[in-house]
Amino acid sequence: MIEEKTPYYKDTPANVMENGNFKLYWKRSILTDKTIPFDGLDITFINKKTNNSFLIDIAVPNTHNLAKTIRDKQNKYQELANEICAMWKQNTAQVIPLIISSTGVTPKSLPQSLKDLACIPIRTHKCKNL
């Protein structure tokens, strides 16, 4: 979605990026028809062709909190996922928590989360920042 290459330490991502096939929200609340207590995700990725949305939330908890953090993220954003399906007429809105502990321990669910995201093309050219 970004054409020019910028070193990661100088990059300031736009809150919204879009092209003909995809839309990406970064650190942006989702406006819904009804009040939802948890409406702000780290990343919301929408595939316009397939009408699938990915609600991605990233966390770095202590090692002993991995399972609880994953469960909390799934439960916390499920209502938002349901609302997005209804409002944006999406086929699916999948909550994907990306969790790695502060000491580098990864949960058993991380490979599946990354596999779920594998359907997102690595390069999505010619996006315009909104």
CORHU-V432746 format. One record per residue. N is the residue number from 0. RES is the residue in three letters. SS is DSSP state (A for helix, B for strand, O for the rest). OMEGA is omega in radians with two decimals (* if undefined). Layout:
BEGIN
n->(N | N)
res->(RES | RES)
ss->(SS | SS)
omega->(OMEGA | OMEGA)
END
This chain:
BEGIN
n->(0 | 1 | 2 | 3 | 4 | 5 | 6 | 7 | 8 | 9 | 10 | 11 | 12 | 13 | 14 | 15 | 16 | 17 | 18 | 19 | 20 | 21 | 22 | 23 | 24 | 25 | 26 | 27 | 28 | 29 | 30 | 31 | 32 | 33 | 34 | 35 | 36 | 37 | 38 | 39 | 40 | 41 | 42 | 43 | 44 | 45 | 46 | 47 | 48 | 49 | 50 | 51 | 52 | 53 | 54 | 55 | 56 | 57 | 58 | 59 | 60 | 61 | 62 | 63 | 64 | 65 | 66 | 67 | 68 | 69 | 70 | 71 | 72 | 73 | 74 | 75 | 76 | 77 | 78 | 79 | 80 | 81 | 82 | 83 | 84 | 85 | 86 | 87 | 88 | 89 | 90 | 91 | 92 | 93 | 94 | 95 | 96 | 97 | 98 | 99 | 100 | 101 | 102 | 103 | 104 | 105 | 106 | 107 | 108 | 109 | 110 | 111 | 112 | 113 | 114 | 115 | 116 | 117 | 118 | 119 | 120 | 121 | 122 | 123 | 124 | 125 | 126 | 127 | 128 | 129)
res->(MET | ILE | GLU | GLU | LYS | THR | PRO | TYR | TYR | LYS | ASP | THR | PRO | ALA | ASN | VAL | MET | GLU | ASN | GLY | ASN | PHE | LYS | LEU | TYR | TRP | LYS | ARG | SER | ILE | LEU | THR | ASP | LYS | THR | ILE | PRO | PHE | ASP | GLY | LEU | ASP | ILE | THR | PHE | ILE | ASN | LYS | LYS | THR | ASN | ASN | SER | PHE | LEU | ILE | ASP | ILE | ALA | VAL | PRO | ASN | THR | HIS | ASN | LEU | ALA | LYS | THR | ILE | ARG | ASP | LYS | GLN | ASN | LYS | TYR | GLN | GLU | LEU | ALA | ASN | GLU | ILE | CYS | ALA | MET | TRP | LYS | GLN | ASN | THR | ALA | GLN | VAL | ILE | PRO | LEU | ILE | ILE | SER | SER | THR | GLY | VAL | THR | PRO | LYS | SER | LEU | PRO | GLN | SER | LEU | LYS | ASP | LEU | ALA | CYS | ILE | PRO | ILE | ARG | THR | HIS | LYS | CYS | LYS | ASN | LEU)
ss->(O | O | O | O | O | O | O | O | O | O | O | O | O | O | O | B | B | B | O | O | O | B | B | B | B | B | B | B | B | O | O | O | O | O | O | O | O | O | O | B | B | B | B | B | B | B | B | O | O | O | O | B | B | B | B | B | B | B | B | O | O | O | A | A | A | A | A | A | A | A | A | A | A | A | A | A | A | A | A | A | A | A | A | A | A | A | A | A | O | O | O | B | B | B | B | B | B | B | B | B | O | O | O | O | O | B | O | O | O | A | A | A | A | A | A | A | A | O | O | O | O | O | O | O | O | O | O | B | B | O)
omega->(3.14 | -3.08 | -3.09 | 3.14 | 3.13 | 3.06 | -3.05 | -3.08 | 3.09 | -3.03 | 2.99 | -3.07 | 3.06 | 3.13 | 3.13 | 3.02 | -3.05 | 2.91 | -3.08 | -3.06 | -2.99 | 2.99 | -3.12 | 3.03 | 3.13 | 3.11 | -3.09 | 3.08 | 3.12 | 3.10 | -3.10 | 3.14 | 3.11 | -3.10 | 3.09 | -3.04 | -3.11 | -3.07 | -3.11 | 3.13 | 3.04 | -3.10 | 2.97 | -3.10 | -3.10 | 3.03 | -3.06 | -3.12 | -3.08 | -3.07 | 3.07 | 3.11 | 3.10 | 3.14 | -2.98 | 3.08 | -3.05 | 3.10 | 3.09 | -3.12 | 2.96 | -3.06 | -3.08 | -3.14 | -3.07 | -3.06 | 3.14 | -3.13 | 3.12 | -3.13 | -3.14 | -3.14 | 3.14 | -3.11 | -3.06 | -3.02 | -3.11 | 3.11 | 3.09 | 3.11 | 3.12 | -3.14 | 3.11 | 3.09 | -3.10 | -3.06 | -3.04 | 3.14 | 3.13 | 3.03 | 3.09 | 2.96 | -2.99 | 3.07 | -3.12 | 3.07 | 3.04 | -3.00 | 3.00 | -3.07 | -3.11 | 3.10 | 3.10 | 3.11 | 3.13 | 3.12 | 3.11 | -3.10 | -3.08 | 3.11 | 3.12 | 3.10 | 3.12 | 3.09 | 3.11 | -3.14 | -3.09 | 3.13 | 3.07 | 3.14 | -3.12 | -3.13 | 3.07 | -2.98 | 2.97 | 3.03 | 3.07 | 3.06 | -3.14 | *)
END
